[in-house]
Each structure stands twice: as C-alpha cells, then as structure tokens.
C-alpha cells in the first residue's frame, strides 16, 4: 500500500478538532458496502503515522471475505469467553453492567475488518503501531464511517488465518462500516441549556445569600455554611460550584489526596435484598442503589 493519499482523500473539509469531537466507538453497522477508495484512505492515514527509527513497524491486512470473518469471529468469541471467565469479580460486574459480552457480532456485521499487526523486532514497535491505529480511526470518522478498537482475548490464531509471519503480533482489529445509529454527542458534555440553567441557579443563590446577609448579619457564618457547604469527603474545604446541590469538590476521587475514603467505609446495602454492600458511583458522586451486576433484577 502506497504512503501517498488517494485523490479521493482531498474532498473532506472537516478539521482535526471536529473529528476528535465526533469520534465514538461503534459496534453496530449497516450492511451497506464500504467503497474500497475509503478503505484505501484509512490505510494511507495509518501509513502517515510517525514510527520509531522510521521503521513503519506495522503490517495491515484487510478482510472482506464473509467466510474468513466468520472464522475470526468464532475464534475471537472462544478466546473472549475464557478471558471473561478469568477476569476478577469487579471487572466481571462492570462488563455485565455495560452489556459487554464475549459475543462480537460486529466482526461479521461490518463490511470490512482491518487487522493491524506490529513487528516485534523493530524499535518502539508497540508505540508506533498504536499511533498508526489512532490515525486510521480518525480517518474512518473523516470518511463518514464508524469503528471500534477491538483486541481479541486470544490473538494466537490470527497469524495463521491471515498468513502473517510470527514475528508480527496483532494489536487491534478495526471493524469498518456505516454506523447503524448515528452516534450521539458526549453525554458528559455541558450543553448551552445546561450552562444557562446553572448560570441562573448561581445567580439565584447569590441573591439569596445577599438578602440573608442584609437581614441577619450576625448569622453570616451559618448562612455561608448552607450556601457554600463543606466538602463531604472530610477535607474541610468549602465547595465552590455553579450547582448548589454539589456535595463534593470537583475532581475529588478515590485517587486524590482528599479522596472519599472516609465516606466509603459504611456503604448501604444493595436494594435487591441480597444483603451485600452496594458500590460508589464515581460519575454521579453518590451511592448506587444496586450492585452493577444486579441491575435489571429490580427496577431502579
């Protein structure tokens, strides 16, 4: 595959930051065929990646034959089943809560698979290959396609199937196709409406504080504690936030100096009635009602 971009690659008008914002992991694909020109652009993008000692220590194989894709899927699912069974309980619970199973339908649903190998003899081969993969993922988005970076639990079989020398090690399989459902924006990204609502909330809180200060100046400290509460993690610092409902300083986590270890000592019990302690939700900074693996047993 030449390192030069095909002429069809010149038509895109998206900039880098638009591509970064639009990229999502896609696991469900339409059956529409992907033009070979688009696949060529994706691979050419990978060839432009920097590499250790300029060795370009990757080997790229494209798979479009349905029979070969079926074999790859069957082998991958067997390996992933074993990997899931060996995973520790916490990881198993997380996988179950996220509906991640050993079943990999995207390996046969996607019209094209791109297998990316690394030459283990080359300097910095691992870092080089993953930069190459990143370039290809963004190129797929640029072409209006979707993909997900998938690494099988057992990679030992694939060199023989694709006739790849043993000193090359598989790093990822990229299923390439048109997304079945248009990917949504980042759910954690603050929208304009949310920003305006928080801004209005901040204004109301400030007005309430000013009114209370004027009417009861002697009780300022108690008012301040209500409107600027102390972080619940026990660090003693006041919360500064657009939201009056926040209980913890932004950024505090179990890995921080002022983490939440103190409040994690007495977890409530799972609401399903199993008697086991529930878990802390780091995204919402609150206790979960149910253990992740028990979601679905009871209505939340």
C-alpha positions in Angstrom: 0.0 0.0 0.0 1.5 3.3 -1.0 2.1 6.0 1.5 0.5 8.6 -0.8 -3.1 9.5 -0.2 -5.6 8.6 -3.0 -7.1 11.6 -4.8 -10.5 10.9 -3.2 -9.0 11.9 0.2 -8.8 15.5 -0.8 -12.6 16.1 -0.7 -13.1 16.3 3.1 -13.5 19.7 4.7 -13.5 18.6 8.4 -10.8 19.8 10.7 -9.0 17.8 13.3 -11.0 19.0 16.2 -14.3 18.2 14.5 -13.1 14.7 14.0 -11.9 14.4 17.6 -15.3 15.6 18.9 -17.3 13.3 16.5 -15.3 10.1 17.1 -17.3 7.4 19.0 -16.8 3.6 19.4 -19.2 2.0 17.0 -20.2 -1.7 17.4 -23.4 -1.8 15.2 -23.1 -1.4 11.5 -25.4 -1.2 8.4 -24.9 -3.8 5.7 -24.1 -1.2 3.1 -20.8 -2.0 1.4 -17.8 0.3 2.0 -16.1 1.6 -1.2 -12.5 0.4 -1.5 -11.4 4.0 -2.0 -12.5 4.9 1.5 -10.6 1.9 2.9 -7.5 3.0 1.0 -7.8 6.4 2.6 -7.9 4.9 6.1 -4.9 2.7 5.5 -3.0 5.6 3.9 -3.7 7.7 7.0 -2.1 4.9 9.1 0.9 4.9 6.9 1.5 8.6 7.6 1.9 7.9 11.3 5.3 8.5 12.9 7.3 5.4 13.9 10.4 4.5 15.9 13.5 4.9 13.7 11.1 5.4 10.8 10.7 1.6 10.5 7.0 1.8 10.0 6.7 -1.3 12.1 3.1 -2.2 11.3 1.5 -4.7 9.0 -2.1 -4.1 7.9 -4.5 -6.7 6.5 -8.0 -6.0 5.2 -10.6 -8.8 5.4 -13.8 -8.6 3.4 -14.5 -12.3 2.8 -17.5 -13.3 4.9 -16.2 -16.9 5.5 -12.9 -15.6 6.9 -14.8 -13.0 9.0 -17.0 -15.8 10.5 -13.9 -17.9 11.4 -12.3 -14.8 13.0 -15.4 -14.1 15.0 -15.8 -17.7 16.2 -12.2 -17.8 17.4 -12.3 -14.4 19.0 -15.5 -15.3 20.9 -13.9 -18.5 22.3 -10.9 -16.5 23.5 -13.0 -13.7 24.9 -15.2 -16.3 26.8 -12.1 -17.6 28.5 -10.9 -14.1 29.2 -14.2 -13.1 30.8 -14.2 -16.1 33.0 -10.7 -15.4 34.3 -11.4 -11.7 34.9 -11.7 -10.7 38.6 -15.2 -10.3 40.0 -15.2 -6.5 40.0 -14.3 -6.4 36.3 -16.9 -9.1 35.5 -19.6 -6.9 37.3 -18.5 -3.9 35.3 -18.6 -5.8 32.0 -22.1 -7.1 32.8 -23.4 -3.7 33.7 -22.0 -2.3 30.4 -23.5 -5.2 28.5 -20.1 -6.2 27.2 -20.1 -10.0 26.5 -17.9 -12.4 24.6 -20.3 -12.2 21.6 -18.8 -10.0 18.9 -21.3 -9.6 16.1 -19.5 -6.5 14.7 -16.8 -8.9 13.4 -19.2 -10.3 10.9 -21.6 -7.3 10.6 -19.0 -4.8 9.5 -18.3 -5.0 5.7 -14.6 -4.6 6.3 -12.2 -5.7 9.0 -8.7 -4.1 9.2 -6.2 -6.1 11.3 -3.2 -4.2 12.5 0.0 -6.1 13.4 3.2 -4.9 14.9 6.7 -6.0 14.0 8.2 -7.1 17.4 11.7 -6.8 16.0 11.5 -3.1 15.4 12.4 -0.4 18.0 9.4 1.2 19.7 7.2 -1.0 17.6 4.3 -1.0 20.1 4.1 2.7 20.5 4.4 3.2 16.7 1.6 0.7 15.9 -0.9 2.4 18.3 -0.2 5.8 16.8 -0.9 4.2 13.4 -4.2 2.8 14.7 -5.2 6.3 16.1 -4.6 7.9 12.7 -6.8 5.2 11.0 -9.6 5.7 13.5 -9.8 9.4 12.8 -9.6 8.8 9.0 -12.6 6.4 9.3 -14.6 9.2 11.0 -13.5 11.6 8.3 -14.9 9.3 5.7 -18.3 9.1 7.4 -17.6 5.6 8.7 -17.5 4.1 12.2 -15.2 1.7 14.0 -14.2 0.4 17.4 -10.7 -0.6 18.6 -11.0 -4.3 19.4 -8.3 -6.5 20.7 -9.1 -10.3 21.0 -8.6 -12.0 24.3 -6.7 -14.7 22.4 -4.6 -13.5 19.4 -2.6 -16.6 18.8 -4.8 -18.0 15.9 -5.0 -15.0 13.6 -1.5 -15.0 12.1 -2.2 -18.4 10.6 -5.5 -17.4 9.2 -4.2 -14.3 7.6 -0.8 -15.8 6.6 1.2 -13.3 8.7 4.8 -14.1 9.9 5.1 -15.0 13.6 7.3 -12.0 14.5 4.2 -9.8 13.8 1.8 -9.5 16.8 -1.8 -8.5 16.4 -2.7 -5.3 18.3 -6.2 -4.5 17.1 -9.0 -5.4 14.7 -10.9 -2.4 13.4 -14.4 -3.2 12.0 -15.2 -0.6 9.4 -18.7 0.3 8.2 -21.5 2.8 8.3 -22.9 3.2 11.8 -26.3 1.6 12.3 -27.3 4.5 14.5 -25.8 8.0 14.3 -23.6 8.4 17.3 -24.7 10.9 19.9 -22.6 13.6 21.5 -20.6 13.1 24.7 -23.2 12.7 27.4 -20.9 14.4 29.9 -20.5 17.5 27.7 -22.3 20.5 29.1 -24.9 21.8 26.7 -25.8 25.5 26.3 -29.2 25.0 28.0 -27.4 23.3 31.0 -24.9 26.1 31.2 -27.7 28.8 31.2 -29.6 26.8 33.9 -26.6 26.6 36.1 -25.8 30.2 35.5 -29.3 31.2 36.5 -29.1 28.9 39.6 -25.8 30.6 40.6 -27.4 34.0 40.3 -30.4 33.0 42.5 -28.1 31.5 45.2 -26.0 34.7 45.2 -29.1 36.8 45.5 -30.4 34.7 48.4 -27.1 34.9 50.2 -27.1 38.7 49.8 -30.6 39.0 51.1 -29.9 36.9 54.1 -26.7 38.8 54.9 -28.6 42.0 54.9 -31.4 40.8 57.1 -29.4 38.7 59.6 -25.7 39.9 59.6 -25.0 38.1 62.9 -25.7 34.7 61.4 -23.4 35.0 58.4 -21.3 32.0 59.2 -24.3 29.7 59.3 -25.6 31.1 56.1 -22.2 30.7 54.5 -22.1 27.1 55.5 -25.5 26.5 53.9 -24.8 28.3 50.6 -21.1 27.2 50.5 -21.2 23.8 52.2 -18.1 21.9 53.3 -16.9 19.0 51.0 -18.4 15.8 52.3 -15.1 13.9 51.9 -13.9 15.4 55.1 -11.1 17.6 53.7 -12.7 20.7 55.4 -12.7 22.8 52.2 -15.7 24.8 51.0 -17.4 23.8 47.8 -17.3 26.4 45.0 -19.6 25.3 42.3 -22.3 26.5 39.8 -24.6 23.9 41.4 -25.8 24.4 45.0 -26.5 20.6 45.1 -22.9 19.6 44.8 -21.6 17.7 47.8 -18.0 17.2 46.8 -15.3 19.4 45.4 -14.9 18.9 41.7 -12.1 16.4 41.0 -12.2 14.6 44.3 -11.9 10.9 43.8 -10.6 7.7 45.4 -7.2 8.5 43.8 -7.0 12.1 45.1 -5.2 13.3 48.3 -8.6 14.3 49.7 -10.4 11.3 48.4 -13.7 9.8 49.5 -12.2 7.0 51.6 -14.0 8.3 54.7 -17.5 8.1 53.3 -16.8 4.7 51.7 -16.3 2.9 55.0 -20.0 2.4 55.6 -21.7 1.6 52.3 -25.5 1.0 52.3 -26.9 -2.4 51.3 -28.0 -3.3 47.8 -31.7 -2.6 47.3 -32.3 -6.0 45.7 -32.3 -7.6 49.1 -29.1 -9.7 48.7 -27.6 -8.2 51.8 -24.3 -7.2 50.1 -23.0 -3.6 50.4 -23.6 -1.5 47.3 -20.9 0.5 45.4 -19.9 4.1 44.9 -20.8 5.8 41.6 -17.8 7.9 40.8 -19.6 9.6 37.9 -22.6 10.8 40.0 -20.6 11.0 43.2 -23.2 9.1 45.2 -24.1 5.6 46.3 -25.6 3.2 43.8 -29.0 1.7 44.7 -27.9 -1.7 43.3 -24.7 -3.5 42.7 -23.8 -3.3 39.0 -24.3 -7.0 38.4 -27.7 -6.8 40.0 -29.0 -4.1 37.6 -32.1 -5.4 35.9 -33.1 -7.6 38.8 -35.1 -4.7 40.2 -36.3 -1.5 38.7 -34.2 1.5 39.5 
